[in-house]
């Protein structure tokens, strides 16, 4: 049997529905598949398990992560690695230009995650919050659209310069 994105998505969705129905796993409202938020919640769970007295009163992060770890980020990394290996697409790349150096990419990734946490989450969560007429989410969604538009223009300009 060949695994396609649609088949895997269906099985994951079915598993999530079964988890909610039988095990009472209820995610917080407007909680998407956000790498930044899930890393924050995994960190919070680890800190809570190591230093239970660290949180005096209010728990920071998604309430679901107070009881069990959100291993979404671990699954994304392992799944991406396995998919690349199975499809023979895993390869080491040499960075050639300054904006593709590992330390520069790390800084860009950190800025994206910090921006996502300041804004309130990933584009999925931002869209859900904007649907509830949250003004911060609406401005964040506009910023995402503007950033994507400007990023596409920059990439288009760089491609013209290179070829």
DSSP file (Angstrom, degrees, kcal/mol; ACC not computed):
  #  RESIDUE AA STRUCTURE BP1 BP2  ACC     N-H-->O    O-->H-N    N-H-->O    O-->H-N    TCO  KAPPA ALPHA  PHI   PSI    X-CA   Y-CA   Z-CA
    1    1 A X              0   0    0      0, 0.0     2,-0.5     0, 0.0     0, 0.0   0.000 360.0 360.0 360.0 133.1    0.0    0.0    0.0
    2    2 A X        -     0   0    0      1,-0.0     2,-0.6     5,-0.0     5,-0.1  -0.770 360.0-136.3 -91.5 129.7    1.3    3.4   -0.9
    3    3 A X        -     0   0    0     -2,-0.5     2,-0.2     4,-0.1    -1,-0.0  -0.753  27.0-178.6 -87.8 119.7    1.1    6.1    1.8
    4    4 A X     >  -     0   0    0     -2,-0.6     4,-2.4     1,-0.1     5,-0.2  -0.702  41.7-107.9-109.9 167.3   -0.1    9.4    0.4
    5    5 A X  H  > S+     0   0    0     -2,-0.2     4,-2.6     1,-0.2     5,-0.2   0.873 120.1  53.4 -61.6 -36.5   -0.6   12.7    2.2
    6    6 A X  H  > S+     0   0    0      2,-0.2     4,-2.3     1,-0.2    -1,-0.2   0.909 110.0  46.4 -66.4 -41.8   -4.4   12.2    2.0
    7    7 A X  H  > S+     0   0    0      2,-0.2     4,-2.3     1,-0.2    -2,-0.2   0.925 115.4  45.3 -67.2 -44.1   -4.3    8.7    3.5
    8    8 A X  H  X S+     0   0    0     -4,-2.4     4,-2.7     2,-0.2     5,-0.2   0.920 112.9  51.1 -65.5 -42.8   -2.0    9.8    6.4
    9    9 A X  H  X S+     0   0    0     -4,-2.6     4,-2.6    -5,-0.2    -2,-0.2   0.899 110.0  50.1 -60.3 -41.1   -4.1   12.9    7.0
   10   10 A X  H  X S+     0   0    0     -4,-2.3     4,-2.6     2,-0.2    -1,-0.2   0.928 112.3  46.7 -62.7 -44.9   -7.3   10.9    7.1
   11   11 A X  H  X S+     0   0    0     -4,-2.3     4,-2.5     2,-0.2    -2,-0.2   0.896 113.4  48.1 -65.9 -40.4   -5.7    8.4    9.6
   12   12 A X  H  X S+     0   0    0     -4,-2.7     4,-2.5     2,-0.2    -1,-0.2   0.924 113.3  48.1 -65.8 -43.4   -4.4   11.2   11.8
   13   13 A X  H  X S+     0   0    0     -4,-2.6     4,-2.3    -5,-0.2    -2,-0.2   0.903 112.3  48.9 -62.6 -41.5   -7.7   13.0   11.7
   14   14 A X  H  X S+     0   0    0     -4,-2.6     4,-2.5     2,-0.2    -2,-0.2   0.908 111.2  50.5 -63.4 -42.6   -9.5    9.7   12.6
   15   15 A X  H  X S+     0   0    0     -4,-2.5     4,-2.6     2,-0.2    -2,-0.2   0.892 110.0  50.2 -62.4 -39.9   -7.1    9.1   15.4
   16   16 A X  H  X S+     0   0    0     -4,-2.5     4,-2.3     2,-0.2    -2,-0.2   0.909 110.7  49.2 -65.1 -41.6   -7.6   12.7   16.8
   17   17 A X  H  X S+     0   0    0     -4,-2.3     4,-2.4     2,-0.2    -2,-0.2   0.906 112.6  47.5 -64.5 -40.7  -11.4   12.1   16.7
   18   18 A X  H  X>S+     0   0    0     -4,-2.5     4,-3.0     2,-0.2     5,-0.6   0.906 110.5  52.9 -65.5 -40.9  -11.1    8.8   18.5
   19   19 A X  H  X5S+     0   0    0     -4,-2.6     6,-1.4     1,-0.2     4,-1.4   0.903 112.6  44.1 -60.4 -41.9   -8.8   10.4   21.1
   20   20 A X  H  X5S+     0   0    0     -4,-2.3     4,-0.6     4,-0.2    -2,-0.2   0.906 117.9  44.8 -68.4 -41.1  -11.3   13.2   21.7
   21   21 A X  H  <5S+     0   0    0     -4,-2.4    -2,-0.2    -5,-0.2    -3,-0.2   0.925 127.6  21.9 -71.9 -45.6  -14.3   10.8   21.9
   22   22 A X  H  <5S+     0   0    0     -4,-3.0    -3,-0.2    -5,-0.2    -2,-0.2   0.780 131.2  35.5 -98.1 -28.9  -12.8    8.0   24.0
   23   23 A X  H  <<S-     0   0    0     -4,-1.4    -3,-0.2    -5,-0.6    -2,-0.1   0.368  97.0-124.6-110.1   5.2  -10.0    9.5   26.0
   24   24 A X     <  +     0   0    0     -4,-0.6     2,-0.9     1,-0.2    -4,-0.2   0.845  48.1 163.9  55.9  38.8  -11.5   13.0   26.5
   25   25 A X        +     0   0    0     -6,-1.4     2,-0.6    -9,-0.1    -1,-0.2  -0.795  10.1 177.1 -86.9 107.7   -8.5   14.8   25.0
   26   26 A X        -     0   0    0     -2,-0.9     3,-0.1    -3,-0.1     2,-0.1  -0.947  18.0-147.1-117.2 113.2   -9.8   18.2   24.3
   27   27 A X        -     0   0    0     -2,-0.6     3,-0.1     1,-0.1     4,-0.1  -0.372  33.8 -91.7 -72.9 158.9   -7.4   20.8   22.8
   28   28 A X    >   -     0   0    0      1,-0.1     3,-0.7     2,-0.1    -1,-0.1  -0.261  55.8 -83.4 -63.2 158.1   -7.7   24.5   23.8
   29   29 A X  T 3  S+     0   0    0      1,-0.2    -1,-0.1    -3,-0.1     3,-0.1  -0.316 112.9  14.2 -62.8 147.8   -9.9   26.6   21.5
   30   30 A X  T 3  S+     0   0    0      1,-0.2     2,-0.7    -3,-0.1    -1,-0.2   0.904  86.7 149.8  54.1  48.8   -8.2   28.0   18.4
   31   31 A X    <   +     0   0    0     -3,-0.7    -1,-0.2    -4,-0.1    -4,-0.1  -0.906  19.1 175.5-115.9 103.2   -5.2   25.7   18.8
   32   32 A X        -     0   0    0     -2,-0.7     2,-1.4    -3,-0.1    91,-0.0  -0.046  50.6 -74.4 -90.8-165.0   -3.7   24.8   15.5
   33   33 A X        +     0   0    0      4,-0.0     2,-0.6    39,-0.0    91,-0.1  -0.720  67.9 168.3 -93.3  84.6   -0.7   22.8   14.5
   34   34 A X     >  -     0   0    0     -2,-1.4     4,-2.5     1,-0.2     5,-0.2  -0.886  30.9-162.7-109.5 117.5    1.8   25.5   15.6
   35   35 A X  H  > S+     0   0    0     -2,-0.6     4,-2.1     2,-0.2     5,-0.2   0.918  93.7  48.6 -63.7 -43.1    5.4   24.7   15.9
   36   36 A X  H  > S+     0   0    0      1,-0.2     4,-2.1     2,-0.2    -1,-0.2   0.940 115.4  43.0 -63.9 -47.1    6.2   27.7   18.0
   37   37 A X  H  > S+     0   0    0      1,-0.2     4,-2.5     2,-0.2    25,-0.2   0.881 113.9  50.6 -68.5 -37.7    3.3   27.1   20.4
   38   38 A X  H  X S+     0   0    0     -4,-2.5     4,-2.3     2,-0.2    32,-0.2   0.855 109.5  50.4 -72.4 -32.8    3.9   23.4   20.7
   39   39 A X  H  X S+     0   0    0     -4,-2.1     4,-2.6    -5,-0.2    -1,-0.2   0.925 111.5  49.6 -65.2 -43.4    7.6   23.9   21.5
   40   40 A X  H  X S+     0   0    0     -4,-2.1     4,-2.5     1,-0.2    -2,-0.2   0.921 112.9  46.5 -58.7 -45.0    6.5   26.5   24.2
   41   41 A X  H  X S+     0   0    0     -4,-2.5     4,-2.2     2,-0.2    -1,-0.2   0.863 111.3  50.7 -69.8 -35.1    4.1   24.0   25.6
   42   42 A X  H  X S+     0   0    0     -4,-2.3     4,-2.3     2,-0.2    -1,-0.2   0.914 111.8  48.6 -66.5 -41.7    6.6   21.1   25.6
   43   43 A X  H  X S+     0   0    0     -4,-2.6     4,-2.7     1,-0.2     5,-0.2   0.922 111.0  50.6 -61.2 -43.8    9.1   23.3   27.4
   44   44 A X  H  X S+     0   0    0     -4,-2.5     4,-2.5     1,-0.2    -2,-0.2   0.896 109.9  50.0 -61.8 -40.2    6.4   24.3   29.9
   45   45 A X  H  X S+     0   0    0     -4,-2.2     4,-2.1     2,-0.2    -1,-0.2   0.919 111.6  48.1 -64.8 -43.0    5.6   20.6   30.5
   46   46 A X  H  X S+     0   0    0     -4,-2.3     4,-2.2     2,-0.2     5,-0.2   0.933 113.5  47.0 -63.0 -45.5    9.3   19.7   31.0
   47   47 A X  H  X S+     0   0    0     -4,-2.7     4,-3.4     1,-0.2     7,-0.2   0.900 111.0  52.3 -63.1 -40.0    9.8   22.7   33.4
   48   48 A X  H  < S+     0   0    0     -4,-2.5    -1,-0.2    -5,-0.2    -2,-0.2   0.869 111.4  46.8 -64.2 -35.9    6.6   21.7   35.3
   49   49 A X  H  < S+     0   0    0     -4,-2.1     3,-0.3    -5,-0.2    -1,-0.2   0.856 119.9  38.5 -74.7 -34.1    7.9   18.2   35.7
   50   50 A X  H  < S+     0   0    0     -4,-2.2     2,-0.4     1,-0.2    -2,-0.2   0.918 133.0  22.3 -80.5 -45.9   11.4   19.2   36.8
   51   51 A X    ><  +     0   0    0     -4,-3.4     3,-1.9    -5,-0.2     4,-0.4  -0.744  65.7 173.2-123.4  81.5   10.4   22.2   39.0
   52   52 A X  T 3  S+     0   0    0     -2,-0.4     3,-0.5    -3,-0.3    -1,-0.1   0.765  80.5  56.8 -62.8 -24.2    6.7   21.8   40.0
   53   53 A X  T 3  S+     0   0    0      1,-0.2    -1,-0.3     3,-0.1    -5,-0.1   0.493  82.9  88.2 -85.3  -1.2    6.9   24.9   42.3
   54   54 A X  S <  S+     0   0    0     -3,-1.9     2,-0.9    -7,-0.2    -1,-0.2   0.894  81.3  60.4 -63.2 -40.2    8.0   27.1   39.4
   55   55 A X        -     0   0    0     -3,-0.5     2,-1.0    -4,-0.4    -1,-0.2  -0.790  69.8-171.6 -93.0 107.1    4.4   27.9   38.5
   56   56 A X        -     0   0    0     -2,-0.9     2,-1.0     2,-0.2    -3,-0.1  -0.827  67.7 -34.7 -99.5 100.5    2.8   29.6   41.4
   57   57 A X  S    S+     0   0    0     -2,-1.0     2,-0.3     0, 0.0    -2,-0.1  -0.773 122.6  56.9  97.2 -97.2   -0.9   29.8   40.5
   58   58 A X  S    S-     0   0    0     -2,-1.0     2,-0.4     1,-0.0    -2,-0.2  -0.571  72.2-138.0 -84.3 130.8   -1.4   30.4   36.7
   59   59 A X        -     0   0    0     -2,-0.3     2,-0.5    -4,-0.1     7,-0.1  -0.723  16.5-136.5 -85.1 131.2    0.1   27.9   34.2
   60   60 A X        +     0   0    0     -2,-0.4     2,-0.2   -16,-0.1    -5,-0.0  -0.773  67.8  21.7 -90.3 127.3    1.7   29.6   31.2
   61   61 A X  S    S-     0   0    0     -2,-0.5     2,-0.2   -17,-0.0    -2,-0.1  -0.622 109.4 -18.9 114.4-175.0    0.8   27.9   28.0
   62   62 A X    >   -     0   0    0    -25,-0.2     3,-1.4    -2,-0.2     4,-0.3  -0.454  55.6-132.7 -68.2 135.8   -2.0   25.7   26.7
   63   63 A X  G >  S+     0   0    0      1,-0.3     3,-1.2     2,-0.2     4,-0.4   0.773 103.9  66.2 -61.5 -24.4   -3.8   23.9   29.5
   64   64 A X  G >> S+     0   0    0      1,-0.2     4,-1.2     2,-0.2     3,-0.9   0.814  95.3  57.8 -66.3 -28.1   -3.6   20.6   27.7
   65   65 A X  G <4 S+     0   0    0     -3,-1.4    -1,-0.2     1,-0.2    -2,-0.2   0.518  88.1  74.8 -82.5  -3.4    0.2   20.7   28.2
   66   66 A X  G <4 S+     0   0    0     -3,-1.2    -1,-0.2    -4,-0.3    -2,-0.2   0.748 106.7  32.9 -74.8 -22.1   -0.1   20.9   32.0
   67   67 A X  T <4 S+     0   0    0     -3,-0.9     2,-0.3    -4,-0.4    -2,-0.2   0.786 129.5   7.4-106.9 -35.6   -1.0   17.2   32.1
   68   68 A X  S  < S-     0   0    0     -4,-1.2    -1,-0.3     0, 0.0     2,-0.1  -0.990  82.9 -93.4-148.4 154.7    0.8   15.5   29.3
   69   69 A X        -     0   0    0     -2,-0.3     2,-0.9    -3,-0.1   -27,-0.1  -0.367  25.5-133.7 -73.1 143.3    3.5   16.5   26.8
   70   70 A X        -     0   0    0    -32,-0.2     3,-0.4     1,-0.1     4,-0.2  -0.850  23.8-177.9 -91.2 107.6    2.7   17.8   23.4
   71   71 A X     >  +     0   0    0     -2,-0.9     4,-2.4     1,-0.2     5,-0.2   0.053  44.2 117.1 -97.6  25.9    5.0   15.8   21.2
   72   72 A X  H  > S+     0   0    0      1,-0.2     4,-2.6     2,-0.2    -1,-0.2   0.923  76.1  49.4 -59.1 -46.6    4.0   17.5   18.0
   73   73 A X  H  > S+     0   0    0     -3,-0.4     4,-2.2     1,-0.2    -1,-0.2   0.885 110.7  50.3 -63.9 -38.1    7.4   19.0   17.3
   74   74 A X  H  > S+     0   0    0      1,-0.2     4,-2.5     2,-0.2     5,-0.2   0.917 112.3  48.1 -64.3 -43.0    9.1   15.6   17.9
   75   75 A X  H  X S+     0   0    0     -4,-2.4     4,-2.8     2,-0.2     5,-0.2   0.870 110.0  51.9 -64.8 -38.2    6.6   14.0   15.5
   76   76 A X  H  X S+     0   0    0     -4,-2.6     4,-2.5     2,-0.2     5,-0.2   0.933 112.7  44.6 -64.9 -45.5    7.2   16.7   12.9
   77   77 A X  H  X S+     0   0    0     -4,-2.2     4,-2.2     2,-0.2    -2,-0.2   0.943 118.3  42.5 -65.6 -47.4   11.0   16.3   13.0
   78   78 A X  H  X S+     0   0    0     -4,-2.5     4,-2.8     1,-0.2     5,-0.2   0.920 116.0  49.5 -65.6 -43.0   10.9   12.5   13.0
   79   79 A X  H  X S+     0   0    0     -4,-2.8     4,-2.6    -5,-0.2    -2,-0.2   0.900 111.5  48.1 -63.7 -41.3    8.2   12.4   10.3
   80   80 A X  H  X S+     0   0    0     -4,-2.5     4,-2.2    -5,-0.2    -1,-0.2   0.909 113.2  48.6 -65.3 -41.3   10.1   14.8    8.0
   81   81 A X  H  X S+     0   0    0     -4,-2.2     4,-2.3    -5,-0.2    -2,-0.2   0.943 114.1  45.1 -62.9 -47.9   13.3   12.8    8.5
   82   82 A X  H  X S+     0   0    0     -4,-2.8     4,-3.0     1,-0.2     5,-0.2   0.896 112.5  51.3 -65.4 -39.7   11.6    9.5    7.7
   83   83 A X  H  X S+     0   0    0     -4,-2.6     4,-2.1    -5,-0.2    -1,-0.2   0.908 111.4  47.8 -63.8 -40.3    9.7   10.9    4.7
   84   84 A X  H  <>S+     0   0    0     -4,-2.2     5,-3.1    -5,-0.2     6,-1.2   0.890 114.3  46.7 -67.0 -38.6   12.9   12.3    3.3
   85   85 A X  H ><5S+     0   0    0     -4,-2.3     3,-1.2     3,-0.2    -2,-0.2   0.931 112.7  48.4 -68.2 -45.2   14.7    9.0    3.8
   86   86 A X  H 3<5S+     0   0    0     -4,-3.0    -2,-0.2     1,-0.3    -1,-0.2   0.892 116.2  43.4 -63.0 -40.0   11.9    6.8    2.3
   87   87 A X  T 3<5S-     0   0    0     -4,-2.1    -1,-0.3    -5,-0.2    -2,-0.2   0.330 111.7-120.8 -89.1   8.4   11.6    9.1   -0.7
   88   88 A X  T < 5S+     0   0    0     -3,-1.2    -3,-0.2     1,-0.1    -4,-0.1   0.861  80.1 119.4  55.5  40.1   15.4    9.3   -1.1
   89   89 A X      < +     0   0    0     -5,-3.1     2,-0.5    -6,-0.2    -4,-0.2   0.391  34.3 111.8-111.0  -1.0   15.4   13.1   -0.8
   90   90 A X        +     0   0    0     -6,-1.2     2,-0.3    -9,-0.1    -9,-0.0  -0.638  41.3 146.8 -78.4 122.8   17.5   13.4    2.4
   91   91 A X        -     0   0    0     -2,-0.5     2,-0.4     2,-0.0    -2,-0.0  -0.994  49.5-111.5-153.5 151.9   20.8   15.0    1.5
   92   92 A X        -     0   0    0     -2,-0.3     2,-0.4     2,-0.0    -2,-0.0  -0.692  35.9-154.2 -83.3 137.1   23.4   17.3    3.0
   93   93 A X        -     0   0    0     -2,-0.4     2,-0.5     2,-0.0    -2,-0.0  -0.896  10.2-135.8-116.3 143.7   23.5   20.7    1.4
   94   94 A X        -     0   0    0     -2,-0.4     2,-0.4     7,-0.0     7,-0.0  -0.849  23.4-131.7 -94.6 127.2   26.3   23.1    1.2
   95   95 A X        +     0   0    0     -2,-0.5     6,-0.1     1,-0.2     7,-0.0  -0.656  29.8 173.4 -81.0 129.9   25.3   26.7    1.9
   96   96 A X        +     0   0    0     -2,-0.4     2,-0.3     1,-0.1    -1,-0.2   0.775  54.8  52.5-109.6 -34.5   26.6   29.0   -0.7
   97   97 A X  S >  S-     0   0    0      1,-0.1     3,-1.8     3,-0.0     4,-0.1  -0.714  85.7-110.5-109.3 160.1   25.1   32.5   -0.2
   98   98 A X  G >  S+     0   0    0      1,-0.3     3,-1.1    -2,-0.3     6,-0.2   0.808 114.1  54.3 -61.7 -33.0   25.1   34.5    3.1
   99   99 A X  G 3  S+     0   0    0      1,-0.2    -1,-0.3     5,-0.1    -4,-0.0   0.541 105.7  54.8 -82.2  -2.9   21.4   34.2    3.7
  100  100 A X  G <  S+     0   0    0     -3,-1.8    -1,-0.2     4,-0.1     2,-0.2   0.143  77.6 119.9-111.2  18.6   21.5   30.4    3.5
  101  101 A X  S <> S-     0   0    0     -3,-1.1     4,-2.6     1,-0.1     3,-0.3  -0.573  73.6-117.6 -79.0 147.5   24.2   29.9    6.1
  102  102 A X  H  > S+     0   0    0      1,-0.2     4,-2.3    -2,-0.2     5,-0.1   0.877 112.5  48.6 -56.9 -42.2   23.1   27.8    9.1
  103  103 A X  H  > S+     0   0    0      2,-0.2     4,-1.9     1,-0.2    -1,-0.2   0.870 112.7  48.2 -69.3 -33.9   23.6   30.5   11.7
  104  104 A X  H  > S+     0   0    0     -3,-0.3     4,-2.4     2,-0.2    -2,-0.2   0.914 112.4  48.9 -69.5 -42.2   21.7   33.1    9.6
  105  105 A X  H  X S+     0   0    0     -4,-2.6     4,-2.5     1,-0.2    -2,-0.2   0.874 109.4  53.5 -64.2 -36.4   18.9   30.5    9.1
  106  106 A X  H  X S+     0   0    0     -4,-2.3     4,-2.4    -5,-0.3    -1,-0.2   0.929 109.5  47.5 -62.4 -45.1   18.8   29.8   12.8
  107  107 A X  H  X S+     0   0    0     -4,-1.9     4,-2.4     2,-0.2    -2,-0.2   0.913 111.8  50.2 -63.5 -42.7   18.4   33.5   13.6
  108  108 A X  H  X S+     0   0    0     -4,-2.4     4,-2.3     1,-0.2    -1,-0.2   0.920 111.2  49.3 -61.9 -42.7   15.6   33.9   11.0
  109  109 A X  H  X S+     0   0    0     -4,-2.5     4,-2.5     1,-0.2    -2,-0.2   0.902 110.5  50.2 -62.2 -41.7   13.9   30.8   12.5
  110  110 A X  H  X S+     0   0    0     -4,-2.4     4,-2.8     2,-0.2     5,-0.2   0.914 110.3  50.2 -63.1 -42.2   14.2   32.3   16.0
  111  111 A X  H  X S+     0   0    0     -4,-2.4     4,-2.5     2,-0.2    -2,-0.2   0.893 110.4  49.9 -63.6 -39.2   12.7   35.6   14.8
  112  112 A X  H  X S+     0   0    0     -4,-2.3     4,-2.5     2,-0.2    -2,-0.2   0.936 113.3  45.8 -64.0 -45.7    9.8   33.8   13.2
  113  113 A X  H  X S+     0   0    0     -4,-2.5     4,-2.5     2,-0.2    -2,-0.2   0.908 113.4  48.9 -65.4 -41.6    9.1   31.9   16.4
  114  114 A X  H  X S+     0   0    0     -4,-2.8     4,-2.4     1,-0.2    -1,-0.2   0.925 112.9  48.4 -63.4 -43.2    9.4   34.9   18.6
  115  115 A X  H  X S+     0   0    0     -4,-2.5     4,-2.3    -5,-0.2    -2,-0.2   0.896 110.8  51.0 -62.3 -39.9    7.1   36.8   16.3
  116  116 A X  H  X>S+     0   0    0     -4,-2.5     5,-3.1     1,-0.2     4,-1.7   0.911 112.0  46.2 -65.3 -41.5    4.6   34.0   16.3
  117  117 A X  H  <5S+     0   0    0     -4,-2.5    -2,-0.2     3,-0.2    -1,-0.2   0.867 113.0  49.7 -70.1 -34.8    4.5   33.8   20.1
  118  118 A X  H  <5S+     0   0    0     -4,-2.4    -1,-0.2    -5,-0.2    -2,-0.2   0.888 113.9  46.0 -67.9 -37.3    4.2   37.6   20.4
  119  119 A X  H  <5S-     0   0    0     -4,-2.3    -2,-0.2    -5,-0.2    -1,-0.2   0.763 125.1 -99.6 -78.8 -24.8    1.4   37.6   17.9
  120  120 A X  T  <5S-     0   0    0     -4,-1.7     2,-0.3    -5,-0.2    -3,-0.2   0.495  71.6 -49.4 120.1   5.3   -0.4   34.7   19.5
  121  121 A X  S   <S-     0   0    0     -5,-3.1    -2,-0.1    -6,-0.2   -90,-0.1  -0.892  81.2 -23.2 138.0-164.5    0.5   31.7   17.4
  122  122 A X     >  -     0   0    0     -2,-0.3     4,-2.9     1,-0.1     5,-0.2  -0.181  67.8 -94.4 -79.2 172.4    0.7   30.2   14.0
  123  123 A X  H  > S+     0   0    0      1,-0.2     4,-2.4     2,-0.2     5,-0.2   0.833 125.2  55.5 -58.9 -31.9   -1.2   31.4   10.9
  124  124 A X  H  > S+     0   0    0      2,-0.2     4,-2.2     1,-0.2    -1,-0.2   0.954 112.4  40.8 -65.3 -48.5   -3.9   28.8   11.6
  125  125 A X  H  > S+     0   0    0      1,-0.2     4,-2.8     2,-0.2     5,-0.2   0.888 113.9  54.1 -66.3 -38.5   -4.5   30.0   15.1
  126  126 A X  H  X S+     0   0    0     -4,-2.9     4,-2.4     2,-0.2    -1,-0.2   0.911 109.3  48.0 -62.3 -41.6   -4.3   33.6   13.9
  127  127 A X  H  X S+     0   0    0     -4,-2.4     4,-1.8    -5,-0.2    -2,-0.2   0.913 112.1  49.3 -64.7 -42.2   -7.0   33.0   11.3
  128  128 A X  H  X S+     0   0    0     -4,-2.2     4,-0.8     1,-0.2    -2,-0.2   0.913 113.2  46.4 -62.7 -41.9   -9.2   31.2   13.9
  129  129 A X  H ><>S+     0   0    0     -4,-2.8     5,-1.6     1,-0.2     3,-0.6   0.871 109.5  54.4 -68.9 -35.4   -8.7   34.1   16.3
  130  130 A X  H ><5S+     0   0    0     -4,-2.4     3,-1.9     1,-0.2    -1,-0.2   0.847 101.0  59.8 -65.2 -32.6   -9.4   36.7   13.5
  131  131 A X  H 3<5S+     0   0    0     -4,-1.8    -1,-0.2     1,-0.3    -2,-0.2   0.779 101.2  54.6 -64.8 -25.1  -12.7   34.8   12.9
  132  132 A X  T <<5S-     0   0    0     -4,-0.8    -1,-0.3    -3,-0.6    -2,-0.2   0.273 124.1-110.1 -88.1  10.7  -13.6   35.7   16.5
  133  133 A X  T < 5 +     0   0    0     -3,-1.9     2,-0.6     1,-0.2    -3,-0.2   0.832  56.8 166.7  64.5  37.4  -12.9   39.3   15.6
  134  134 A X     >< -     0   0    0     -5,-1.6     4,-2.3     1,-0.2    -1,-0.2  -0.750  28.4-151.8 -80.3 118.6   -9.7   39.6   17.7
  135  135 A X  H  > S+     0   0    0     -2,-0.6     4,-2.3     1,-0.2     5,-0.2   0.865  93.9  53.2 -64.4 -37.1   -8.1   42.9   16.5
  136  136 A X  H  > S+     0   0    0      1,-0.2     4,-2.3     2,-0.2    -1,-0.2   0.919 110.7  47.5 -62.7 -42.6   -4.6   41.7   17.4
  137  137 A X  H  > S+     0   0    0      2,-0.2     4,-2.9     1,-0.2    -2,-0.2   0.880 109.7  53.4 -66.6 -37.4   -5.1   38.6   15.3
  138  138 A X  H  X S+     0   0    0     -4,-2.3     4,-2.2     2,-0.2    -2,-0.2   0.924 111.0  45.3 -64.1 -42.8   -6.5   40.6   12.4
  139  139 A X  H  X S+     0   0    0     -4,-2.3     4,-2.1     2,-0.2    -2,-0.2   0.885 113.8  50.8 -67.4 -36.7   -3.5   42.9   12.4
  140  140 A X  H  X S+     0   0    0     -4,-2.3     4,-2.2     2,-0.2    -2,-0.2   0.901 109.6  49.8 -64.8 -41.0   -1.2   39.8   12.6
  141  141 A X  H  X S+     0   0    0     -4,-2.9     4,-2.4     2,-0.2    -2,-0.2   0.900 110.5  49.8 -65.0 -40.6   -3.1   38.1    9.7
  142  142 A X  H  X S+     0   0    0     -4,-2.2     4,-2.6     1,-0.2    -1,-0.2   0.904 110.2  51.4 -61.8 -40.7   -2.6   41.3    7.6
  143  143 A X  H  X S+     0   0    0     -4,-2.1     4,-2.8     2,-0.2    -2,-0.2   0.879 108.3  51.6 -64.4 -38.1    1.1   41.3    8.6
  144  144 A X  H  X S+     0   0    0     -4,-2.2     4,-2.6     2,-0.2     5,-0.2   0.942 111.3  47.0 -63.2 -47.1    1.4   37.6    7.4
  145  145 A X  H  X S+     0   0    0     -4,-2.4     4,-2.4     1,-0.2    -2,-0.2   0.917 114.3  47.6 -60.6 -43.2   -0.2   38.5    4.1
  146  146 A X  H  X S+     0   0    0     -4,-2.6     4,-2.8     2,-0.2     5,-0.2   0.913 112.4  49.4 -64.7 -42.7    2.1   41.5    3.7
  147  147 A X  H  X S+     0   0    0     -4,-2.8     4,-2.6     2,-0.2    -2,-0.2   0.896 111.9  47.8 -63.7 -41.2    5.1   39.5    4.6
  148  148 A X  H  X S+     0   0    0     -4,-2.6     4,-2.4     2,-0.2    -1,-0.2   0.922 113.1  49.0 -65.3 -43.3    4.3   36.7    2.2
  149  149 A X  H  X S+     0   0    0     -4,-2.4     4,-1.9    -5,-0.2    -2,-0.2   0.943 115.2  43.0 -61.2 -49.2    3.7   39.2   -0.6
  150  150 A X  H  X S+     0   0    0     -4,-2.8     4,-2.5     1,-0.2    -1,-0.2   0.884 112.8  53.5 -66.3 -38.1    6.9   41.1    0.1
  151  151 A X  H  X S+     0   0    0     -4,-2.6     4,-2.6    -5,-0.2    -1,-0.2   0.904 108.4  49.8 -62.1 -41.2    8.8   37.8    0.4
  152  152 A X  H  X S+     0   0    0     -4,-2.4     4,-2.4     2,-0.2    -1,-0.2   0.891 110.5  50.5 -63.8 -39.4    7.5   36.6   -3.0
  153  153 A X  H  X S+     0   0    0     -4,-1.9     4,-2.3     2,-0.2    -2,-0.2   0.915 111.4  47.8 -64.0 -43.1    8.6   39.9   -4.5
  154  154 A X  H  X S+     0   0    0     -4,-2.5     4,-2.6     2,-0.2    -2,-0.2   0.934 113.1  47.6 -63.8 -46.3   12.1   39.6   -3.1
  155  155 A X  H  X S+     0   0    0     -4,-2.6     4,-2.4     1,-0.2    -2,-0.2   0.906 111.7  50.8 -61.5 -41.9   12.4   36.0   -4.2
  156  156 A X  H  X S+     0   0    0     -4,-2.4     4,-1.8     1,-0.2    -1,-0.2   0.898 111.6  48.0 -62.8 -40.2   11.2   36.9   -7.7
  157  157 A X  H  X S+     0   0    0     -4,-2.3     4,-1.9     2,-0.2    -2,-0.2   0.906 111.7  49.4 -66.2 -42.2   13.7   39.8   -7.8
  158  158 A X  H  X S+     0   0    0     -4,-2.6     4,-2.1     1,-0.2    -2,-0.2   0.868 109.0  52.7 -65.6 -36.9   16.6   37.5   -6.7
  159  159 A X  H  X S+     0   0    0     -4,-2.4     4,-1.8     1,-0.2    -1,-0.2   0.900 108.2  50.9 -66.1 -39.4   15.7   34.9   -9.3
  160  160 A X  H  < S+     0   0    0     -4,-1.8    -2,-0.2     1,-0.2    -1,-0.2   0.884 111.1  48.9 -63.5 -37.9   15.8   37.5  -12.0
  161  161 A X  H  < S+     0   0    0     -4,-1.9    -1,-0.2     1,-0.2    -2,-0.2   0.873 113.7  46.4 -68.8 -36.1   19.2   38.6  -10.8
  162  162 A X  H  <        0   0    0     -4,-2.1    -2,-0.2     1,-0.1    -1,-0.2   0.758 360.0 360.0 -79.1 -25.3   20.5   35.0  -10.7
  163  163 A X     <        0   0    0     -4,-1.8    -3,-0.2    -5,-0.1    -2,-0.2   0.401 360.0 360.0-135.9 360.0   19.3   33.8  -14.1
